Amino acid sequence: MWAAWLGFEISQRDRQEEIIEGGELRKSPEAYNELMRLALEQIGEVLKTGGWLSLVYAHRDTSYWQFLTEAARAARLEYVNTVVQPVGVVWSMHKKKNPLRVLSGELVLNFRKVARLPKRRMGPSRRRDPRLLVRGWCERAIVGAVGATTEELHHQVIPLLLETGLLQQFSQACPDLTPFLERHFEFDRGSRKWHLQVRHEFAGRASREDLVRYHVLRLIEQSKPHIPTLEDALSFLQAVANLSAVSVSATARRVLAGRCEAHETRAKQPADRRQKLLVFNE
């Protein structure tokens, strides 16, 4: 990209040294990993002890993340944290046509050069099945945001796997996160978000109040432009989550009341103001 912008010629050697999978030279995953390892090795050699490396990276295959962190560790680059760098607007047509297979946004992995790497410790979480932990993390994200995109779940899971030391175990069992999500959640192609399955079996924990809020807001979204009644909400909760009306009616009433109030406030806005809000929300 930079060579094209600046008008530089790209030699055959440049193409051979480019860290890419596939491309014109059809580089294999093994060749990609080896080039990444050599790059991190060189960075480790020139970086002073205490210096920082911030690596912008994105890949849906978790095994690549595992290789990356292991290669960094071999170069005495200690993983510190990850920062999510989302995108406001998705311009890629490839992403729009393949919302499940193509990621948008990136993660920034921060490493610090150390004189000696600390020994790895086996924490309590590393004795648990990482697949159950990932399911729980995804459930929490979906319930909290009333649905989550593939990117949002990916950006939630990868840093947590890195911080708990479970990336290797998870990548061995589930190299690709998307098939894992397809097994345990439901994908809404309209909103391009993952949701809980009907009568979802939880791997983690979710409070009853949070579940009621999630399902009622989900029902409201599906019922647009109409606002469902309390009876509609209670029937929906019984059908999709097996929640009895007696235990959830108060919470459902509060959620519906809040949404109705927001709807009435919007309706009272002048026509030009409502149009501006509509454009802004889109």
Secondary structure as UniProt FT lines:
FT   HELIX           2..6
FT   HELIX           12..17
FT   TURN            23..26
FT   HELIX           29..46
FT   TURN            49..50
FT   STRAND          52..57
FT   HELIX           62..74
FT   TURN            75..76
FT   STRAND          77..85
FT   HELIX           93..97
FT   TURN            99..101
FT   STRAND          106..113
FT   HELIX           124..127
FT   HELIX           130..145
FT   HELIX           150..164
FT   HELIX           167..173
FT   HELIX           177..184
FT   STRAND          186..188
FT   TURN            189..192
FT   STRAND          193..195
FT   TURN            198..199
FT   HELIX           208..223
FT   TURN            224..225
FT   HELIX           230..241
FT   HELIX           245..267
FT   HELIX           271..281
//
